[in-house]
Amino acid sequence: MSDRAILKGPSGSYWHVEVCRNERGIYLENGWQCFLTDHSLEDNEFLVFNYDGNMRFDVQIFEKNGCERVDRSVINSHQESAFPNEKRKQSTSRKSPVGSLPVHQLNPCKNGPGTSTSFLRTQSLIKEETDMILETTTESFTSKFPYFKICLKKSSVQSGFIQPIPLSFAETNLPKCSTKKMILLNPKGRSWEVMCLYNGNRYAFSGGWGAFVHGNKLKIGDNCIFELVDEDKMQVHIF
């Protein structure tokens, strides 16, 4: 059995894929390889599929370092041969019914007005500012316990609710098991149970993390320090 689904990538472009089922489970094909190729996905990168209804999925991509990939236009490797006599032009966005969506809606320009070059440069500057604020805010923090610092991103506090854990901290202080229950304590001493996931190359908080976010009214840009005060317990300092 199979169904058709639509994947929306970080760039905002769409891909049609076939959702197949067999005795081993559910898998994607017939369009999935194009999605992989167009996003230059590599081994051990992490994807989160947020279901929007009507067989539509908003896909978030996390790179090997645990950071979410920034939005950027995607170049389809098959587009040039599909239109051999037409010069590349910047695509314009327009609304289409789901049934008439093309397999790829792409912005084929690498340079020029509205392209990703200036956008990526802006994102880089924002990241530098964010890192500087985090360092200034938390530089005076010290502890006898292991700890790590993060600045919350969109994927941490919206939709997917997944929080990557720095690999440098996790490899030294966390066990290599696929799932582990952890207790997070907020500054007032209230506790939340979350699941710590391990997939062989990275760690992240998932199940229960959304409840912690809502319970503490966390938002994008909040700075947190996670202090491992016991084998399965972390004190969270929120700035």
C-alpha positions as CSV (number, residue, x, y, z in Angstrom):
1,M,0.0,0.0,0.0
2,S,1.1,3.6,-0.6
3,D,0.0,7.2,-0.3
4,R,1.3,10.5,-1.6
5,A,2.7,13.1,0.8
6,I,4.1,16.6,0.6
7,L,7.3,17.5,2.4
8,K,8.1,21.2,3.1
9,G,11.8,21.7,3.5
10,P,13.6,24.5,5.5
11,S,13.7,26.6,2.4
12,G,9.9,26.7,2.1
13,S,10.0,24.6,-1.1
14,Y,7.8,21.4,-1.6
15,W,8.6,17.8,-2.6
16,H,6.1,15.1,-3.4
17,V,7.0,11.6,-2.0
18,E,5.4,8.3,-1.8
19,V,4.6,6.8,1.6
20,C,4.8,3.0,1.5
21,R,3.9,0.4,4.0
22,N,5.1,-3.2,4.4
23,E,5.4,-5.8,7.2
24,R,8.5,-4.0,8.5
25,G,6.8,-0.6,8.8
26,I,6.4,2.7,6.9
27,Y,9.1,4.2,4.6
28,L,9.4,7.0,1.9
29,E,10.4,6.5,-1.7
30,N,9.7,7.9,-5.2
31,G,10.7,11.5,-4.5
32,W,12.5,10.9,-1.2
33,Q,15.9,10.6,-3.0
34,C,15.3,14.0,-4.6
35,F,14.6,15.5,-1.2
36,L,17.9,14.0,0.1
37,T,19.9,15.2,-2.9
38,D,18.5,18.7,-3.0
39,H,19.3,19.2,0.7
40,S,22.7,17.6,0.5
41,L,21.8,15.4,3.5
42,E,24.6,13.3,5.0
43,D,24.8,10.4,7.4
44,N,23.9,11.2,11.0
45,E,22.0,14.3,10.2
46,F,18.7,14.5,12.1
47,L,15.2,15.2,10.7
48,V,12.0,16.1,12.5
49,F,8.8,15.6,10.6
50,N,6.0,17.9,11.9
51,Y,2.6,16.7,10.6
52,D,0.4,19.6,9.4
53,G,-2.6,17.4,8.3
54,N,-3.7,16.2,4.8
55,M,-0.4,14.3,4.3
56,R,1.7,17.4,4.6
57,F,4.9,17.5,6.7
58,D,7.1,20.4,7.7
59,V,10.6,19.0,7.9
60,Q,13.3,20.4,10.1
61,I,16.9,19.5,9.5
62,F,19.5,19.3,12.3
63,E,23.2,19.1,11.3
64,K,25.8,16.9,12.9
65,N,26.7,19.5,15.5
66,G,23.1,19.6,16.7
67,C,22.2,23.0,15.2
68,E,19.1,23.4,13.1
69,R,19.9,24.2,9.5
70,V,19.0,27.8,8.6
71,D,16.4,28.6,5.9
72,R,18.0,28.8,2.4
73,S,17.0,28.4,-1.2
74,V,17.6,25.0,-2.7
75,I,19.0,24.3,-6.1
76,N,17.5,21.3,-7.8
77,S,20.2,19.3,-9.6
78,H,17.7,18.1,-12.2
79,Q,16.2,21.6,-13.1
80,E,18.8,22.7,-15.7
81,S,18.2,19.6,-17.9
82,A,14.4,20.0,-17.5
83,F,14.6,23.5,-19.1
84,P,17.6,23.4,-21.4
85,N,16.5,26.4,-23.5
86,E,15.4,28.7,-20.7
87,K,17.7,31.0,-18.8
88,R,17.6,30.7,-15.0
89,K,15.4,33.2,-13.4
90,Q,14.3,33.9,-9.9
91,S,11.1,32.1,-9.2
92,T,8.1,34.0,-7.8
93,S,6.0,32.5,-5.1
94,R,2.3,32.0,-5.7
95,K,-0.4,30.0,-4.1
96,S,-1.4,26.7,-5.6
97,P,-3.9,24.1,-4.6
98,V,-2.3,21.0,-3.2
99,G,-3.3,18.9,-6.1
100,S,-1.5,21.1,-8.6
101,L,1.8,21.6,-6.6
102,P,4.8,20.7,-8.8
103,V,7.3,18.3,-7.4
104,H,9.8,21.1,-6.8
105,Q,9.0,24.8,-6.1
106,L,12.5,26.3,-6.2
107,N,14.4,29.6,-6.3
108,P,17.1,28.8,-8.9
109,C,19.1,32.0,-8.4
110,K,22.4,31.8,-6.6
111,N,23.0,35.6,-6.7
112,G,21.0,38.7,-7.2
113,P,18.1,40.4,-5.4
114,G,16.3,38.3,-2.9
115,T,18.8,35.4,-2.9
116,S,20.1,33.6,0.0
117,T,23.6,35.2,0.1
118,S,22.6,38.2,2.1
119,F,20.2,36.2,4.2
120,L,22.9,33.7,5.2
121,R,25.2,36.6,6.1
122,T,22.5,38.1,8.3
123,Q,21.9,34.8,10.0
124,S,25.6,34.5,10.7
125,L,25.7,37.9,12.3
126,I,22.6,37.1,14.4
127,K,24.3,33.9,15.6
128,E,27.4,35.8,16.6
129,E,25.4,38.3,18.5
130,T,23.4,35.5,20.2
131,D,26.6,33.7,21.2
132,M,28.0,36.9,22.6
133,I,24.9,37.6,24.7
134,L,24.9,34.1,26.0
135,E,28.6,34.3,27.0
136,T,28.2,37.7,28.7
137,T,25.1,36.5,30.6
138,T,26.5,33.2,31.9
139,E,30.3,33.9,32.1
140,S,30.1,34.3,35.9
141,F,28.4,30.9,36.4
142,T,30.5,28.2,38.0
143,S,29.6,24.8,39.5
144,K,31.3,21.7,40.9
145,F,28.9,19.7,38.6
146,P,29.1,19.3,34.8
147,Y,27.0,21.7,32.9
148,F,26.3,23.1,29.4
149,K,24.9,26.3,28.1
150,I,22.4,26.9,25.2
151,C,20.4,29.7,23.6
152,L,16.9,28.4,22.7
153,K,16.0,28.2,19.1
154,K,12.7,27.9,17.3
155,S,12.8,24.1,17.2
156,S,13.3,24.1,20.9
157,V,10.2,26.0,21.8
158,Q,7.8,25.5,18.9
159,S,6.3,22.7,16.8
160,G,8.9,19.9,17.0
161,F,10.0,20.6,20.7
162,I,13.4,18.9,20.5
163,Q,16.5,20.2,22.3
164,P,19.8,19.0,21.1
165,I,22.5,18.4,23.8
166,P,26.1,19.4,23.0
167,L,28.0,16.3,22.0
168,S,31.1,17.4,23.9
169,F,29.0,17.3,27.2
170,A,26.9,14.2,26.4
171,E,29.8,11.9,25.4
172,T,31.5,12.6,28.8
173,N,28.5,12.7,31.1
174,L,25.5,10.7,29.6
175,P,25.2,7.0,29.0
176,K,25.0,5.7,25.4
177,C,21.5,4.2,25.6
178,S,18.7,5.0,23.1
179,T,16.3,6.4,25.7
180,K,16.9,7.6,29.3
181,K,14.5,9.4,31.6
182,M,15.9,12.6,33.1
183,I,14.4,15.0,35.7
184,L,14.7,18.7,34.9
185,L,14.4,21.1,37.9
186,N,13.5,24.8,37.3
187,P,14.8,27.6,39.5
188,K,11.8,27.2,41.8
189,G,12.5,23.5,42.4
190,R,9.5,22.2,40.3
191,S,10.4,19.1,38.3
192,W,9.6,17.7,34.9
193,E,10.4,14.2,33.5
194,V,11.8,14.3,30.0
195,M,13.3,11.7,27.6
196,C,16.9,11.9,26.6
197,L,17.3,10.3,23.2
198,Y,20.6,8.9,21.7
199,N,20.8,7.8,18.1
200,G,24.4,6.7,17.9
201,N,25.9,10.1,17.1
202,R,23.9,12.7,19.0
203,Y,21.8,13.3,22.0
204,A,18.6,15.4,22.5
205,F,15.7,16.1,24.9
206,S,12.4,15.1,23.3
207,G,9.4,13.6,25.1
208,G,8.4,15.8,28.0
209,W,10.5,18.7,26.8
210,G,7.5,20.6,25.4
211,A,5.8,20.4,28.8
212,F,9.0,21.9,30.4
213,V,9.0,24.7,27.8
214,H,5.3,25.6,28.4
215,G,5.6,25.2,32.2
216,N,8.5,27.7,32.3
217,K,7.2,30.0,29.4
218,L,10.4,29.6,27.5
219,K,10.8,31.5,24.3
220,I,13.3,31.8,21.4
221,G,16.5,33.5,22.6
222,D,16.2,32.5,26.2
223,N,19.5,31.4,27.7
224,C,19.7,28.2,29.8
225,I,22.3,26.4,31.8
226,F,21.8,22.7,32.4
227,E,23.6,21.5,35.4
228,L,23.9,17.7,36.0
229,V,23.5,17.5,39.7
230,D,22.8,13.7,39.8
231,E,23.0,10.8,37.4
232,D,19.5,11.4,36.1
233,K,18.7,14.9,37.3
234,M,19.5,18.4,35.9
235,Q,19.1,21.8,37.5
236,V,18.1,24.3,34.8
237,H,19.1,27.9,35.2
238,I,17.0,30.3,33.0
239,F,18.3,33.7,32.0
